[in-house]
Amino acid sequence: MRIKRHRRLRRKVTGTQARPRLHIHRTRHHIYAAVIDDAAGRTIISASTRQKDVASGLGSLTNLEAAKRVGETVGRRAKEAGIDTVVFDTSGLKYHGRVAALAQAAREAGLEF
């Protein structure tokens, strides 16, 4: 079902240089976020719990606190790169739990979507 939702979503959501796509990928052990320009085919910003600066001080890499840290980091890095607005791509994941926590933290860091 996630794959079906992801394919349906990607038909409608594309990132441009003016408004890139904030892509979320969640696994059992980590969470990843990337800001992608689909027109140019390149990743502009990325953050994940696998990066040392994001994961330092976290007790667990799979909880809401870790997702919030990734959201804050990707929001801060995007603002430093001059990106204010993005299109949100959940990759077919439901907007709940870690995905919602990451999105809320990115909004609080200054990203609009």
C-alpha positions, 0 to 999 in steps of 0.5 A: 500500500505504501508503494501505491501511495508513493507512486500516486503522490509522485505523479503530482509532486515534483520539485523545482529550483524555486520550490524543491521537494522535501523527501522523507525516508523512514526505516526501522533504524533511521530516518532521512530527509533530503531537499531535492531539485527534480528539474536539475536531478540533484540533492541540495540538502540532506540530513539523517540520523546516520550523520554524527552531528545529528545523532550526537546526544540522542539515546535512540535513533528511532524515536520522535526526538530523533525525527525532530532533530533531523527536521530541525537540521534539514530546516536550518540547512535549507534556510542557510542555502536560501530555500524558504518553501518546499513541496512535502513528499512523504514517500507514501508514508502516513503523516503520523508519528516520526514523519509528522514530528520531522515535518513539524520541526522543519516548519518550526525551523522556518521552512514553509510547506 
